[in-house]
Amino acid sequence: MRETANLSSFYQAMHKAINELRKLPTKTVTLIHHDDCDGLCSAAVVKAALEREGYEVKTFCLEKIYPEVIESLHKNVGKTIFYADIGSSHASFISKCNAGRNLTIILDHHDPTPATDPKVYDLNLENYGFRGESDFSGATCCYFFAKALNERNTDLSYLALVGSCEIPNGFVSLNKAVLDEAIENGDIQGEGKKIKIVKFGTSVGSFFSKLQILGPVGYYEGGPELGIKVCLEGVNDEAERKIAELEERRKKANKNLIARLYRERLKETDHIQWFDAGDMYKGMGTKVIGQFCSFLSYQRRLIKPNKYIFGIVNVPPDIPGWGRLEKTFAKASVRVPKNMQTLIDQGKMLGAVDLLIKSSEGFGIADGHQYAANVVVPTDKKVVLIKNAEKILSA
């Protein structure tokens, strides 16, 4: 937690946004959310909290803030739009698209850009001195909003903890406060990695792993919608079957890719090691390439511990529930090997998201954190991205 962390200012901004929400005559909400476990938990928290207040919530799972998609969502007037575990990194662009038309509330933990539209409330706790890499998840931010909306929403605390499992240093800071509250209220039992969601009788870690499959791998076949249902109702037989099917598909793709990398090795520059998976994950959401890069960062026989890891995959052109993108894109995910993370914290090396923002300036859509980030670029800019990144790192 940063020394300048200010939770009271966050609560003031949040209550202001809630007051604006309550003033509006419309009871219909568009909820845009990410597709990983944290995104599904975030969406489930917001959906449940709003529906308890009588709102009709339409969820829309989006892997990236594609400009043409965001422009279309904000072109009308008088709507209420929520972003959960997505949006903060592009709050400036969202503000430009919104132009005062719609109440827009962002609940996220990715590195933010300034919201310039007074109707856009970016309630990311990063704006109040906390760290999205360690102190809180997107689901935790959403949980604080839900609790401010109505105190009875404390029963949703388990979702903040499940979403926070993506943070590698465990439950600290704000997440530790949520954990303590959940244990006190009887929603969570146990200690360490064995903490259990009482009403589902399953561990938080197991729940996290299943949602990490449902949303990203099943992105193009209803996985996110099923994932939100699982968040609120538990894992039923239908979900178990779907998870097993999707996981088998991902394992096969991972196995083929790791075998290829052992044969061909990663391509290298002075500061970067990278590979292009092309269509090897066809039919799955592009989040899977980031998951693979995280796995790859621990494969010491394959990777160099002192170089950024770039993994590239082609982006399918269809957005479920929206339509087809005009251009063809590729996604590059970046992971920072463990021993480089301290250097980033000390300011001696560029963080992953900062590197991608700089190297894709003018053609990319980048967001994320300092140890893990991603960018979507036109397919003909893949090599340009690598060359730009190496040039920046060599300066």
Secondary structure, 3 states (H helix, E strand, C coil): CCCCCCHHHHHHHHHHHHHHHHHCCCCEEEEEECCCHHHHHHHHHHHHHHHHCCCEEEEEECCCCCHHHHHHHCCCCCCEEEEECCCHHHHHHHHHHHCCCCEEEEECCCCCCCCCCCCEEECCHHHHCCCCCCCCCHHHHHHHHHHHHCHHHHHHHHHHHHHHHHCCCCCCHHHHHHHHHHHHCCCEECCHHHCEECCCCEEHHHHHHHHHHHHHHCHHHCHHHHHHHHHHHCCCHHHHHHHHHHHHHHHHHHHHHHHHHHHHCCEECCCEEEEECCCCCCCCCCHHHHHHHHHHCCCCCCCCCCCEEEEEEEECCEECCCEECCCCEEEEEEECCHHHHHHHHCCCCCCHHHHHHHHCCCCCEEEECCCEEEEEEEHHHHHHHHHHHHHHHHC
